[in-house]
Amino acid sequence: MRVKELLSQDYPLFTFRESIDRDIFFGVFLTLFLLVFTPFGLDDFAYDRYYIILGYGLVTFLSIVVNDTAGYTLFPGIFSERRWKVYHQILWGLWHLFCMGVANLTYGVTVGAFPLNLSSFFKIELYVLLSAVIPIVVFVLLRQNYLLRKNVKVAENLNQQIHQNAVSGTAAKEDLLTLVAENNRDQLKVNAEAILFIASQDNYAEVVTFEGGKLSKQLIRSTLSRIESSLQERPNFFRCHRAFIVNMNKVISVAGNSQGCQLVLSHPVDPIPVSRANTRLLKEKFETAPR
């Protein structure tokens, strides 16, 4: 595989909570590393070096937390797992390193570890890059490859289950489903057997159906959680992702990539993502849901 193709592969985006947990781990790890090995002349600070090192760990942690908070909050269109690629993750890691260098330079000047000049800037950026850029790139590529293999294997097993459960074409009878809006007045009546999936659209839910050879989309002002509650007596509907409820009767195959599994439906729509947390539930659905 060429480098360009590899960098353009899908990559699982950490949730904001996962990114904060990772930031805490990295800040603690860096602090312990500096305490044990005291690189970059930190042992010159004698009795004060422990306080100095703790300061570097805190500054590093705050730097990456501020970055993650700003990125996820201000640029939700970029920080979307459906768009996130390997090169996004690598570039985001490099941006973290650059900002860490600036933050630590500022701190170093404050405690007298570095003079405030251009040489100090390049010196500390070089320290940060040399110590972390290769591990970041290697970790991203190894994680992408591992998750890709793992999820492809999961998809293959699920496809075998779909094949075993498949039945020859029986006509689906009409089953009228009434969805009630948040105001408890507006209603949307739809043939449940025609529903492909229901997707979250800001303050609305979009019901996508395929009936009479036509793909239709209808909106109702409701949360997916409310709709999910109203579908509890219908086991063929599955909340596979925070933004999607899918009709399992319309799933014809499962695809896998490094981000997880995707459900391929029987009609021309984009594959529906399955959140990593729901993969196990998806397996149980295929094992128990009537088809």
TITIGU-312090 format. One line per 5 residues: their letters; for each residue x, z negated, y negated of C-alpha. Coordinates in steps of 0.02 Angstrom, whole numbers, plus 50000, padded with zeros to 5 digits. Example, Ala and Ser with C-alpha at 12.3 -4.5 7.8 and 13.67 -1.06 7.14 Angstrom:
2
AS = 50615/49610/50225  50684/49643/50053 $
***
This chain:
291
MRVKE = 50000/50000/50000  50068/50048/49829  50102/49915/49699  49963/49979/49584  49835/49970/49725 $
LLSQD = 49893/49797/49775  49879/49729/49598  49704/49804/49581  49637/49713/49734  49497/49587/49710 $
YPLFT = 49556/49408/49691  49455/49246/49704  49435/49164/49535  49447/48975/49531  49292/48892/49463 $
FRESI = 49320/48793/49303  49315/48630/49402  49440/48697/49528  49555/48752/49387  49553/48578/49310 $
DRDIF = 49594/48500/49480  49738/48623/49497  49798/48580/49321  49801/48394/49364  49900/48430/49523 $
FGVFL = 50024/48540/49431  50050/48412/49293  50084/48273/49419  50197/48386/49523  50300/48438/49373 $
TLFLL = 50319/48258/49315  50379/48202/49487  50498/48351/49497  50575/48307/49329  50587/48122/49375 $
VFTPF = 50678/48159/49538  50794/48300/49486  50809/48269/49296  50856/48451/49258  50893/48530/49088 $
GLDDF = 50997/48381/49030  50857/48253/49043  50977/48124/49116  51062/48117/48945  50918/48011/48881 $
AYDRY = 50973/47859/48985  50839/47722/48982  50716/47827/48881  50714/47974/49000  50564/47911/49100 $
YIILG = 50457/47907/48944  50524/48077/48891  50484/48151/49062  50309/48079/49064  50285/48160/48894 $
YGLVT = 50337/48330/48962  50214/48310/49107  50073/48263/48988  50111/48406/48868  50115/48530/49013 $
FLSIV = 49949/48466/49080  49866/48476/48908  49934/48651/48881  49858/48724/49039  49694/48626/49020 $
VNDTA = 49671/48693/48843  49708/48868/48905  49585/48858/49049  49449/48779/48941  49468/48912/48807 $
GYTLF = 49475/49055/48932  49323/49005/49035  49222/48956/48880  49264/49094/48757  49287/49242/48875 $
PGIFS = 49156/49228/49013  49152/49417/49029  49335/49418/49081  49329/49260/49186  49203/49334/49308 $
ERRWK = 49244/49336/49493  49163/49506/49517  49291/49578/49395  49442/49468/49434  49592/49559/49510 $
VYHQI = 49764/49513/49573  49847/49570/49412  49726/49463/49311  49782/49309/49407  49967/49351/49385 $
LWGLW = 49949/49387/49199  49849/49227/49175  49987/49131/49263  50119/49210/49150  50017/49168/48996 $
HLFCM = 50009/48988/49056  50198/48987/49072  50224/49057/48897  50108/48927/48820  50191/48789/48922 $
GVANL = 50357/48844/48849  50291/48837/48671  50209/48666/48699  50364/48592/48780  50476/48662/48643 $
TYGVT = 50367/48577/48513  50377/48415/48610  50564/48433/48638  50595/48458/48452  50490/48303/48417 $
VGAFP = 50592/48192/48533  50758/48269/48480  50793/48363/48643  50801/48533/48557  50839/48593/48382 $
LNLSS = 50703/48696/48301  50775/48873/48305  50753/49041/48392  50888/49001/48520  50791/48848/48578 $
FFKIE = 50633/48951/48595  50715/49081/48707  50808/48946/48804  50655/48845/48852  50550/49000/48888 $
LYVLL = 50689/49058/49003  50690/48888/49090  50503/48896/49119  50501/49077/49178  50648/49060/49296 $
SAVIP = 50576/48905/49376  50398/48967/49401  50371/49156/49386  50427/49200/49562  50327/49059/49646 $
IVVFV = 50171/49112/49548  50183/49295/49600  50224/49252/49782  50083/49124/49793  49954/49245/49721 $
LLRQN = 50003/49385/49840  50010/49272/49994  49843/49192/49952  49760/49360/49924  49825/49426/50090 $
YLLRK = 49776/49269/50186  49599/49263/50116  49575/49450/50142  49620/49437/50327  49516/49280/50349 $
NVKVA = 49359/49350/50266  49372/49518/50353  49375/49425/50519  49222/49322/50466  49131/49482/50417 $
ENLNQ = 49171/49562/50585  49098/49413/50678  48941/49415/50570  48919/49601/50597  48923/49571/50785 $
QIHQN = 48785/49442/50760  48683/49567/50658  48704/49696/50795  48647/49573/50928  48494/49523/50826 $
AVSGT = 48445/49699/50778  48275/49761/50833  48209/49937/50836  48107/49985/50684  47947/49891/50669 $
AAKED = 47841/49919/50515  47840/49770/50398  47667/49709/50354  47623/49670/50175  47650/49488/50129 $
LLTLV = 47594/49446/49952  47708/49321/49864  47659/49239/49700  47800/49176/49588  47751/49060/49445 $
AENNR = 47845/49058/49281  47916/48903/49196  47762/48889/49084  47653/48873/49242  47540/49012/49175 $
DQLKV = 47627/49179/49195  47636/49246/49372  47723/49385/49464  47642/49449/49623  47752/49550/49738 $
NAEAI = 47760/49603/49920  47885/49481/49995  47935/49606/50130  47987/49730/49994  48105/49609/49905 $
LFIAS = 48289/49651/49922  48355/49507/49818  48319/49397/49667  48454/49379/49535  48480/49259/49391 $
QDNYA = 48474/49343/49221  48505/49212/49086  48337/49120/49070  48249/49243/49184  48248/49290/49367 $
EVVTF = 48254/49475/49412  48157/49522/49568  48224/49682/49646  48111/49771/49770  48112/49933/49867 $
EGGKL = 47940/50000/49913  47866/50172/49934  48038/50250/49918  48061/50174/49744  48179/50039/49682 $
SKQLI = 48095/49921/49557  48153/49775/49451  48037/49645/49374  48077/49493/49268  47997/49322/49268 $
RSTLS = 48047/49176/49159  48108/49054/49291  48266/48978/49362  48328/49027/49533  48317/48845/49587 $
RIESS = 48130/48844/49549  48105/49006/49645  48212/48942/49789  48098/48789/49803  47944/48901/49813 $
LQERP = 48025/48999/49956  48063/48851/50069  47931/48905/50195  48009/49078/50206  48172/49061/50307 $
NFFRC = 48219/49243/50282  48261/49207/50099  48433/49132/50074  48519/49067/49916  48686/49146/49957 $
HRAFI = 48761/49124/49783  48720/49026/49626  48657/49189/49550  48572/49270/49701  48435/49242/49828 $
VNMNK = 48437/49377/49962  48308/49435/50088  48404/49419/50252  48289/49546/50333  48366/49678/50220 $
VISVA = 48548/49641/50267  48623/49778/50375  48806/49727/50372  48933/49608/50297  49092/49658/50207 $
GNSQG = 49240/49543/50176  49376/49538/50045  49489/49404/49972  49346/49338/49866  49235/49304/50016 $
CQLVL = 49092/49394/50102  48970/49520/50030  48801/49567/50100  48765/49753/50115  48578/49788/50102 $
SHPVD = 48473/49924/50180  48439/50010/50014  48550/50079/49873  48603/49923/49777  48772/49841/49751 $
PIPVS = 48829/49720/49888  48773/49541/49857  48913/49411/49847  48912/49254/49954  48992/49102/49875 $
RANTR = 49135/49027/49974  49039/48864/49993  48892/48957/50075  48988/49054/50206  48954/48924/50341 $
LLKEK = 48768/48922/50296  48768/49111/50307  48831/49102/50486  48692/48980/50529  48563/49096/50449 $
FETAP = 48615/49241/50559  48609/49130/50712  48435/49058/50678  48337/49178/50566  48215/49295/50656 $
R = 48253/49478/50632 $
***
